Amino acid sequence: MAETWNKKEREKKKKKIKKEKAERRQERKENIENGESNGNMIAYVDENGNLSDTAPDPRKKIIIKAEDIEIGIPKHDPANDGEISRTGIITFFNHDKGFGFIQDQQSQESVFVHINALSEEVKENNKVSFEIEMGPRGSNAVNVKLVK
């Protein structure tokens, strides 16, 4: 049975690859015998995530407990619920669209307010008292009342 030209070419490539692999293996063995090893191939990762050829300083090692690592939504902390009622000033309110923002006087952060959370009609620069409730997009003001 006659071999095809394509089959002969594949056999030549396989023999060539085997020969190159054997040569590299022999070269590595010779380097190890001469005192050169794979030690120059070791790389370290420093505290910033960069690769370097020097070992990291053991004095800078930070020990992290596995219990302290939180994956996903953090656990509810009842200490944050201490202040229920807050006061603030309405910085923006659009009656046509039915929403606005209140600037909290304590934390100076802006809190979203929807028209359904209002107990009475409000305007910009009115002083109001409200409670904060966490929504899907952040904190929302609920039970909003005018302060006289």
ABEGO torsion letter per residue (X at the ends): XBBBAAAAAAAAAAAAAAAAAAAAAAAAAAAAAAGBBAAAABBBBBAAGBBBABBBBAAABBBBBAAABBBEBBBBBAAAAABABBBBBBABBBAAAGBBBBBBAAAGBBBBBBAAABABBBBBGBBBBBBBBBBAAEBBBBGBBBBX
